[in-house]
Structure formats: structure tokens, C-alpha cells
């Protein structure tokens, strides 16, 4: 029997039930099955108010159709995915790991209700900014899919994440500044390590986008 690639995920949160179509795939780094969001659908309550009587059954049919389509595609010999891959960010990825940014960013996951990983969001957006600076929409639809590492968040989650980064930008700036400072030495000893500085500048540009998104989100809510 063919493995199911898509499934309907139900997430209870603050008295509401949020739906999303998630995708299971084989992660070569973890050597096992991993999951990522294919499409965020919103809450059952909101969907009902918009005229969908039974959102779970309705979107389950959508999931079944996606799986059928995926099964048919499995017989193809040639992949539909573009052979283009953006690989130029790997040195930057190594620097991010050296600076141990994830260790500190992960603390935000303890205080938020996001259904995605904040470090994954911020790191992949930095990599995308490095290899192909683009608008948020173009970055999500054209740049992120061509990174070697897959991303597990939807476009709506990207906007929510950027707004969160914008609101808390001073904390993120401090994380990158302190971590970079630990790996930057005086020019009297040896030349300054410019790569972490480049990482910090790339992050600053992304945080600026987050501040703009936070302002836009605030104006929309008001």
C-alpha cells in the first residue's frame, strides 16, 4: 500500500480547533519521516462561519484528492521539481551553527503558541535573503522551495513569524550581537571575523522586514 503523503492535522488551541493540511516526507538528515505544513486552513469555527458546514469532512476530501494525485505522480519517471537548488548559503549555515543561535532562539518556543519552529523560520529566511533577496511572497514561493533544507511553515505562518520578530526585534538583535561578539576578536590580535558580521547584517535586514510586517499587522487589526 502506498504511503500517505498528506493528512489533515487538527490542533486544539485556546478553545478553538485549527486545521492544516500537513505533508509527511523522508528527511535524509534525520533518516526518518518528518512533517511540514502544506497549507494552513484556519479554525473550524471560522470556517463554519464562512459557510462550510463540516470543515473536517470537506478538507478531508481535499486531502484524499491530493494523495490520489500524488500517487499518480509517483509513476512518472521525470520529476516536476526544478533542478535548480540554492546551495550558496551553506557557509552561512555553518556560521549560524557555530554561533549557537538556535540554543537561544528556542527559548521563544516556550512562550508562544506557534505551530512552527521559530529558529527554522528565521534561519531559512536569512539563507533566502543571502542567496536571492526578494519580497516575502516571492521568497516563500520561489526561493525557499529551492533551498536544500525543506521548510515546514506556511506563508501565513511566515507573516505571523515576521510580525513576532518585528515586535521582539531588540531581543533578536541582542542574541545575534552577543553571539557574534563572542566570535569576533580585536584587530590587534588578528583580522576581525567578517562572516559573523555578515550574518548579523543579513539578520538586521530580515528583522527590518519583520518590523514592517508587525506595523502592517497592527494597522490591519486596528
ZANUZA-662906 format. One line per 8 residues: number of its first residue (from 1); for each residue x, y, z of N, C-alpha, C, O, CB. Coordinates in steps of 0.02 Angstrom, whole numbers. Glycine has a CB too. Layout:
// ZANUZA-662906
NUM> X/Y/Z/X/Y/Z/X/Y/Z/X/Y/Z/X/Y/Z ~ ...
***
This chain:
// ZANUZA-662906
1> 42/-60/0/0/0/0/44/62/0/93/66/36/-48/0/61 ~ 26/111/-41/66/172/-47/63/212/18/11/215/51/42/214/-106 ~ 118/243/35/121/285/95/81/349/85/86/380/32/195/301/114 ~ 42/369/135/2/430/130/48/490/139/83/496/190/-55/431/182 ~ 49/535/90/93/593/92/61/652/129/96/689/164/112/614/22 ~ -6/660/122/-40/716/153/-90/691/205/-117/636/199/-77/758/100 ~ -101/731/257/-151/714/307/-179/778/337/-146/831/336/-120/668/362 ~ -238/773/364/-272/831/394/-253/834/468/-267/788/506/-349/827/385
9> -222/888/488/-200/896/557/-249/941/594/-268/994/570/-128/926/560 ~ -269/919/654/-314/958/696/-277/979/759/-250/937/795/-379/916/714 ~ -274/1044/772/-236/1070/829/-282/1109/875/-302/1165/858/-178/1115/804 ~ -299/1082/935/-340/1120/983/-298/1176/1014/-241/1164/1035/-367/1074/1039 ~ -325/1236/1016/-288/1293/1043/-337/1345/1068/-375/1375/1030/-241/1323/990 ~ -335/1357/1134/-375/1410/1166/-449/1404/1149/-481/1453/1131/-349/1478/1146 ~ -476/1343/1154/-547/1333/1144/-569/1328/1071/-628/1323/1057/-584/1387/1176 ~ -521/1331/1025/-537/1325/954/-497/1268/924/-448/1246/954/-522/1392/917
17> -518/1243/867/-483/1189/833/-458/1214/766/-498/1231/722/-528/1127/826 ~ -392/1215/757/-363/1239/695/-345/1180/650/-321/1128/672/-300/1281/710 ~ -358/1190/585/-346/1138/536/-288/1158/490/-279/1217/475/-409/1124/495 ~ -251/1109/470/-200/1120/419/-189/1055/381/-197/1000/408/-134/1145/452 ~ -170/1062/319/-151/1003/279/-75/997/285/-38/1040/261/-174/1009/204 ~ -53/944/317/19/932/326/43/877/280/4/837/255/34/914/399 ~ 107/877/269/138/829/223/193/790/260/234/819/294/166/864/160 ~ 192/725/252/246/684/279/295/670/223/276/658/166/218/618/310
25> 359/671/240/411/659/190/472/628/224/478/629/285/431/726/154 ~ 516/600/184/575/568/211/630/620/218/650/652/169/599/509/166 ~ 656/629/279/709/676/293/775/638/293/788/596/336/698/711/362 ~ 817/653/244/880/616/236/928/631/294/968/588/313/913/633/170 ~ 925/692/322/970/708/377/952/669/440/996/643/475/968/783/392 ~ 887/664/454/864/628/513/855/553/501/845/513/547/799/657/538 ~ 858/535/436/850/465/415/784/437/441/781/382/470/908/423/440 ~ 731/475/430/665/453/452/612/500/426/627/549/391/662/450/528
33> 550/486/443/494/526/420/489/591/460/496/592/521/428/487/426 ~ 477/645/424/467/711/455/403/741/427/373/714/380/529/758/442 ~ 382/797/456/319/827/436/327/902/427/368/933/460/264/812/489 ~ 288/929/381/288/1001/370/218/1023/348/179/984/323/341/1021/317 ~ 204/1087/359/138/1114/341/134/1127/266/176/1162/238/124/1179/380 ~ 84/1098/235/72/1110/163/26/1171/154/38/1212/110/40/1048/130 ~ -26/1176/196/-71/1233/192/-107/1242/257/-136/1194/284/-122/1223/134 ~ -106/1303/284/-142/1319/345/-213/1340/326/-223/1381/282/-107/1376/385
41> -264/1310/360/-334/1320/340/-373/1366/387/-426/1391/367/-368/1253/337 ~ -349/1378/447/-386/1418/494/-425/1374/543/-418/1313/543/-433/1465/458 ~ -466/1405/584/-502/1368/635/-568/1340/608/-597/1367/561/-516/1413/695 ~ -591/1285/639/-654/1254/620/-711/1304/630/-756/1308/589/-667/1190/662 ~ -707/1341/684/-761/1389/699/-765/1444/646/-820/1462/625/-748/1420/769 ~ -708/1469/624/-708/1521/572/-732/1494/505/-770/1526/469/-638/1551/565 ~ -710/1433/490/-731/1402/427/-806/1391/425/-838/1400/373/-694/1335/417 ~ -835/1371/482/-908/1362/485/-944/1428/475/-995/1431/440/-928/1331/552
49> -917/1481/505/-948/1547/498/-943/1572/426/-981/1616/405/-916/1597/545 ~ -895/1544/388/-887/1563/318/-928/1520/270/-922/1526/209/-813/1560/298 ~ -969/1475/299/-1015/1437/256/-998/1364/245/-1033/1330/208/-1019/1469/192 ~ -944/1338/276/-927/1268/269/-957/1230/329/-932/1237/385/-849/1257/265 ~ -1009/1191/317/-1046/1159/372/-1003/1109/410/-1004/1108/472/-1107/1123/344 ~ -964/1069/374/-921/1018/406/-851/1024/378/-832/988/332/-950/945/393 ~ -810/1071/406/-743/1084/380/-698/1022/380/-658/1013/335/-711/1139/420 ~ -705/979/431/-662/920/435/-674/873/376/-627/852/343/-674/883/501
57> -738/857/363/-754/813/307/-736/846/240/-712/813/194/-828/795/308 ~ -749/911/236/-736/948/173/-662/945/155/-644/930/98/-759/1021/180 ~ -619/960/204/-547/961/189/-516/891/188/-463/881/159/-511/1005/240 ~ -549/844/220/-525/775/215/-531/751/142/-489/714/118/-565/728/262 ~ -584/773/108/-592/756/37/-536/789/-4/-511/759/-52/-660/778/12 ~ -517/850/15/-462/883/-18/-397/845/-9/-357/837/-55/-454/955/8 ~ -387/820/52/-327/781/68/-326/717/27/-274/698/0/-324/765/143 ~ -383/683/23/-388/621/-16/-371/634/-89/-338/594/-121/-459/590/-9
65> -395/691/-115/-380/708/-185/-306/721/-195/-277/702/-246/-422/769/-206 ~ -274/755/-147/-203/768/-151/-163/703/-151/-115/695/-189/-181/812/-93 ~ -184/656/-107/-148/593/-103/-157/552/-168/-110/518/-190/-173/552/-43 ~ -216/556/-197/-227/520/-260/-184/550/-315/-154/514/-355/-302/524/-281 ~ -180/616/-316/-139/650/-366/-65/633/-355/-28/622/-403/-149/726/-363 ~ -45/630/-292/25/613/-275/41/542/-297/95/528/-322/37/621/-200 ~ -8/497/-288/2/428/-307/11/421/-383/53/383/-406/-57/385/-285 ~ -28/460/-421/-22/459/-494/45/487/-516/74/464/-565/-79/497/-526
73> 69/538/-481/132/569/-498/190/522/-485/243/527/-516/142/633/-461 ~ 180/476/-437/233/430/-420/255/385/-477/309/356/-476/212/388/-362 ~ 211/378/-527/227/335/-584/271/370/-635/296/339/-681/164/310/-617 ~ 279/436/-627/318/474/-676/393/460/-668/417/450/-612/304/549/-668 ~ 428/459/-723/499/446/-723/539/510/-713/595/508/-687/520/413/-788 ~ 510/567/-734/546/630/-730/512/674/-677/451/681/-678/547/666/-798 ~ 550/702/-631/522/743/-578/498/810/-605/528/838/-651/574/753/-522 ~ 443/835/-574/418/901/-593/456/956/-557/450/1015/-574/343/906/-577
81> 495/938/-507/532/988/-468/591/1015/-507/628/977/-540/555/958/-401 ~ 600/1080/-503/655/1112/-539/723/1085/-514/731/1074/-454/652/1189/-531 ~ 770/1074/-560/836/1050/-539/876/1106/-506/930/1093/-478/875/1023/-599 ~ 850/1168/-508/886/1224/-477/885/1218/-401/832/1209/-371/855/1290/-499 ~ 942/1223/-371/948/1224/-298/994/1281/-278/1046/1291/-308/974/1156/-271 ~ 974/1318/-227/1016/1370/-199/1060/1339/-144/1035/1321/-91/973/1430/-170 ~ 1124/1332/-158/1169/1298/-111/1220/1347/-81/1260/1327/-38/1205/1241/-145 ~ 1219/1409/-103/1270/1456/-81/1266/1478/-9/1310/1513/15/1268/1516/-123
89> 1214/1457/26/1206/1478/96/1240/1431/145/1238/1445/205/1133/1484/113 ~ 1270/1376/122/1297/1328/168/1352/1356/214/1353/1338/273/1325/1270/130 ~ 1397/1399/190/1445/1430/237/1409/1470/291/1429/1470/349/1494/1475/199 ~ 1355/1506/272/1316/1545/320/1282/1500/370/1277/1516/429/1264/1589/283 ~ 1258/1442/346/1226/1394/391/1277/1369/443/1261/1362/502/1197/1335/351 ~ 1338/1357/420/1390/1335/466/1405/1387/519/1418/1370/577/1454/1318/428 ~ 1403/1450/499/1416/1505/546/1359/1509/597/1372/1518/657/1423/1571/509 ~ 1297/1502/574/1240/1504/620/1246/1449/672/1232/1459/731/1173/1496/580
97> 1268/1390/650/1276/1334/697/1334/1347/745/1330/1330/804/1287/1269/660 ~ 1387/1378/720/1445/1394/761/1427/1445/815/1451/1442/871/1502/1421/718 ~ 1384/1493/797/1363/1545/844/1312/1519/895/1297/1554/944/1334/1604/807 ~ 1285/1459/882/1236/1428/927/1174/1472/936/1147/1478/992/1267/1413/995 ~ 1152/1502/881/1093/1545/884/1030/1506/904/988/1531/942/1081/1579/815 ~ 1024/1445/879/966/1404/893/955/1394/968/898/1394/992/973/1335/859 ~ 1009/1386/1005/1004/1375/1077/964/1430/1111/925/1416/1157/1074/1370/1107 ~ 973/1492/1089/940/1548/1122/871/1563/1091/824/1581/1126/984/1609/1117
105> 866/1556/1025/802/1569/992/749/1519/1014/690/1535/1018/810/1566/915 ~ 771/1457/1030/723/1405/1051/685/1424/1114/632/1396/1127/760/1341/1061 ~ 712/1470/1154/676/1490/1214/609/1524/1197/562/1521/1236/720/1539/1256 ~ 606/1555/1138/543/1587/1118/488/1536/1108/429/1552/1116/554/1628/1055 ~ 507/1474/1090/456/1422/1079/419/1405/1143/364/1379/1141/489/1360/1050 ~ 450/1420/1200/420/1404/1265/366/1455/1284/324/1441/1327/472/1402/1319 ~ 367/1513/1252/321/1566/1272/271/1585/1217/234/1633/1224/360/1628/1292 ~ 269/1546/1163/223/1561/1108/181/1500/1092/196/1444/1113/262/1584/1045
113> 127/1511/1054/82/1457/1034/91/1441/960/48/1410/929/10/1476/1047 ~ 148/1461/930/158/1449/859/163/1374/845/193/1336/882/222/1485/835 ~ 133/1355/788/135/1285/767/192/1276/716/185/1237/669/68/1263/736 ~ 246/1312/726/305/1305/684/367/1324/725/360/1354/779/300/1349/619 ~ 425/1307/701/487/1319/737/515/1388/719/527/1403/661/539/1264/721 ~ 524/1431/770/546/1499/757/616/1501/729/630/1542/684/542/1540/822 ~ 661/1458/754/729/1459/727/730/1437/654/767/1465/614/774/1413/769 ~ 689/1387/638/686/1365/568/663/1423/524/691/1433/470/637/1305/560
121> 614/1460/547/589/1518/509/644/1570/499/658/1591/443/529/1549/544 ~ 675/1590/554/723/1645/550/786/1624/511/813/1664/473/743/1669/620 ~ 808/1562/519/868/1540/484/856/1531/409/898/1553/369/893/1474/514 ~ 801/1500/390/788/1491/318/776/1557/283/794/1565/225/728/1444/308 ~ 745/1605/318/735/1671/287/801/1708/279/811/1745/231/687/1712/330 ~ 847/1698/327/914/1728/320/950/1697/260/981/1732/221/955/1717/385 ~ 945/1630/253/978/1597/197/948/1621/130/984/1633/82/971/1520/203 ~ 881/1627/129/849/1651/68/870/1722/51/880/1739/-7/772/1647/75
129> 876/1764/103/898/1833/92/969/1835/65/986/1879/26/893/1872/158 ~ 1009/1786/86/1078/1783/64/1084/1764/-9/1121/1795/-47/1117/1734/107 ~ 1049/1712/-30/1058/1685/-98/1016/1721/-150/1035/1724/-209/1041/1612/-99 ~ 957/1749/-130/914/1782/-180/867/1830/-145/809/1812/-133/875/1729/-220 ~ 889/1891/-129/846/1940/-95/783/1954/-136/787/1972/-195/883/2006/-83 ~ 724/1944/-105/661/1953/-140/608/1976/-91/621/1983/-31/639/1887/-175 ~ 548/1988/-117/491/2005/-75/472/1944/-33/494/1888/-47/431/2030/-117 ~ 430/1955/17/409/1899/60/374/1845/20/388/1786/28/364/1924/116
137> 328/1866/-23/290/1817/-62/335/1779/-111/330/1718/-116/233/1852/-101 ~ 378/1815/-145/422/1781/-193/472/1736/-157/489/1682/-181/460/1833/-235 ~ 495/1759/-99/540/1718/-59/508/1651/-41/539/1598/-48/561/1755/5 ~ 444/1654/-19/410/1593/2/398/1546/-57/409/1486/-52/344/1610/37 ~ 374/1574/-113/352/1531/-168/408/1512/-217/402/1462/-251/298/1566/-206 ~ 462/1552/-220/512/1539/-271/582/1525/-243/621/1490/-275/515/1597/-316 ~ 598/1552/-185/666/1543/-159/669/1486/-108/711/1442/-115/690/1608/-126 ~ 626/1487/-58/627/1436/-6/621/1364/-34/656/1320/-10/572/1448/44
145> 576/1352/-84/571/1284/-110/635/1258/-142/644/1198/-151/515/1280/-160 ~ 681/1304/-161/743/1284/-193/803/1284/-147/860/1277/-169/756/1329/-251 ~ 790/1292/-82/844/1281/-33/851/1206/-22/802/1168/-30/829/1318/35 ~ 910/1184/-6/921/1113/4/881/1087/63/853/1032/61/996/1098/14 ~ 878/1127/116/840/1107/176/768/1128/167/755/1186/153/870/1139/240 ~ 719/1082/175/648/1100/168/625/1143/226/652/1139/281/606/1036/163 ~ 574/1184/214/545/1224/268/477/1195/286/443/1167/244/539/1299/247 ~ 458/1203/349/396/1172/374/344/1222/397/310/1209/446/411/1125/429
153> 338/1278/363/288/1328/383/253/1355/321/281/1354/266/321/1386/424 ~ 192/1380/331/152/1406/277/168/1481/267/204/1511/306/77/1396/291 ~ 139/1510/215/150/1581/202/119/1624/257/148/1674/278/121/1601/133 ~ 60/1604/280/28/1641/335/71/1638/398/76/1687/434/-42/1613/349 ~ 101/1579/411/144/1572/469/208/1614/461/234/1641/510/162/1499/480 ~ 232/1620/399/289/1663/386/274/1735/406/314/1768/439/310/1660/311 ~ 215/1759/387/195/1828/404/187/1836/479/207/1887/508/130/1847/367 ~ 156/1786/512/148/1789/585/216/1789/619/227/1826/667/106/1729/610
161> 262/1748/593/329/1744/623/367/1809/614/401/1831/660/367/1687/591 ~ 362/1839/555/396/1903/544/368/1957/589/406/1999/616/390/1924/471 ~ 303/1958/599/272/2007/644/298/1997/715/312/2046/749/195/2001/642 ~ 304/1934/736/330/1919/803/403/1942/810/422/1971/861/324/1843/819 ~ 443/1929/758/513/1951/759/517/2027/762/558/2055/797/550/1924/697 ~ 472/2060/724/473/2133/724/456/2162/791/487/2211/813/424/2158/672 ~ 407/2133/826/387/2157/892/443/2146/943/454/2187/987/323/2122/915 ~ 479/2090/935/532/2072/983/602/2083/953/649/2048/972/524/2000/1005
169> 608/2130/907/670/2136/869/730/2151/913/786/2129/898/663/2190/817 ~ 721/2189/968/778/2204/1011/807/2141/1043/867/2136/1052/757/2254/1066 ~ 764/2094/1060/787/2031/1089/827/1991/1038/878/1961/1054/728/1990/1116 ~ 803/1990/976/838/1953/923/904/1987/906/955/1953/895/794/1946/860 ~ 905/2053/904/966/2089/892/1018/2073/945/1077/2064/931/953/2165/888 ~ 995/2071/1008/1040/2056/1063/1069/1985/1057/1129/1975/1068/1004/2063/1130 ~ 1027/1937/1038/1051/1868/1029/1107/1865/978/1160/1836/991/994/1821/1008 ~ 1096/1896/920/1146/1894/867/1208/1936/884/1264/1917/868/1115/1918/801
177> 1197/1993/916/1253/2036/933/1299/2003/984/1360/2003/975/1228/2103/961 ~ 1270/1975/1037/1311/1942/1089/1346/1881/1061/1405/1871/1073/1267/1923/1149 ~ 1309/1840/1023/1339/1780/994/1395/1796/945/1446/1762/943/1286/1737/960 ~ 1385/1849/906/1436/1870/858/1496/1898/894/1553/1885/875/1408/1921/809 ~ 1484/1936/948/1539/1965/986/1585/1914/1016/1645/1925/1024/1511/2008/1040 ~ 1557/1856/1034/1597/1803/1064/1646/1773/1014/1696/1743/1033/1552/1749/1093 ~ 1631/1781/949/1673/1751/897/1709/1804/855/1736/1789/802/1631/1707/852 ~ 1711/1866/880/1746/1919/846/1801/1945/891/1789/1961/949/1697/1977/826
185> 1862/1948/866/1920/1968/907/1947/2035/884/1929/2060/830/1975/1914/904 ~ 1989/2064/924/2018/2129/909/2065/2123/849/2096/2071/838/2056/2156/969 ~ 2069/2177/809/2114/2178/751/2187/2177/773/2231/2161/732/2101/2239/707 ~ 2201/2193/836/2270/2190/860/2294/2118/864/2354/2105/860/2276/2223/929 ~ 2247/2071/872/2265/2000/877/2266/1969/807/2315/1935/789/2216/1963/922 ~ 2213/1979/769/2207/1953/701/2148/1987/667/2109/2020/702/2198/1875/701 ~ 2141/1982/601/2085/2016/567/2018/1995/596/2009/1937/614/2087/2001/492 ~ 1971/2042/599/1905/2027/625/1870/1975/582/1874/1977/521/1862/2092/628
193> 1837/1928/614/1800/1876/579/1738/1909/548/1690/1925/583/1779/1817/627 ~ 1740/1920/482/1687/1958/449/1624/1918/436/1571/1947/428/1713/1986/385 ~ 1630/1851/434/1571/1811/418/1515/1818/469/1458/1828/450/1591/1737/412 ~ 1530/1815/535/1475/1827/584/1446/1897/576/1386/1906/586/1501/1817/655 ~ 1488/1946/559/1463/2014/548/1415/2015/490/1364/2049/493/1521/2062/536 ~ 1432/1979/436/1386/1975/379/1321/1942/400/1267/1963/378/1419/1935/321 ~ 1325/1890/442/1265/1857/467/1221/1907/505/1160/1908/497/1283/1798/512 ~ 1253/1948/546/1216/1997/586/1182/2048/540/1125/2068/553/1264/2033/635
201> 1217/2070/487/1187/2119/442/1128/2088/403/1077/2120/393/1240/2145/392 ~ 1136/2025/384/1081/1991/349/1021/1985/395/964/1993/373/1104/1920/324 ~ 1035/1970/458/981/1964/507/947/2031/518/885/2035/524/1007/1937/574 ~ 986/2085/519/958/2152/529/909/2169/473/857/2199/485/1014/2204/533 ~ 927/2151/412/881/2165/356/817/2125/362/762/2150/347/916/2149/289 ~ 823/2062/385/763/2021/393/720/2047/450/659/2045/446/782/1948/404 ~ 753/2070/504/716/2097/561/680/2162/540/625/2176/565/764/2111/620 ~ 711/2201/496/678/2260/470/613/2242/434/563/2276/440/724/2299/423
209> 616/2187/396/555/2162/363/504/2141/415/444/2150/406/572/2103/316 ~ 528/2112/471/483/2092/524/450/2152/557/391/2150/574/521/2052/576 ~ 488/2206/567/459/2266/597/406/2296/551/354/2319/575/515/2318/610 ~ 419/2294/485/370/2319/438/307/2276/439/251/2302/435/399/2321/367 ~ 315/2210/445/258/2165/447/219/2174/512/158/2172/512/280/2092/440 ~ 255/2186/568/222/2198/632/180/2261/629/124/2263/655/274/2202/689 ~ 207/2313/597/170/2376/590/109/2365/546/55/2390/561/215/2430/560 ~ 118/2328/492/62/2315/446/8/2275/481/-52/2289/474/86/2278/383
217> 29/2224/520/-19/2182/557/-57/2224/608/-118/2216/616/17/2124/592 ~ -22/2269/642/-54/2312/692/-104/2358/660/-158/2370/688/-2/2352/730 ~ -87/2386/602/-133/2431/568/-195/2394/544/-250/2421/545/-98/2465/508 ~ -185/2330/522/-242/2290/499/-289/2275/556/-350/2278/548/-218/2226/467 ~ -261/2257/615/-302/2240/673/-340/2300/700/-396/2293/724/-259/2210/728 ~ -308/2359/695/-341/2420/720/-393/2445/671/-426/2495/683/-289/2474/734
***
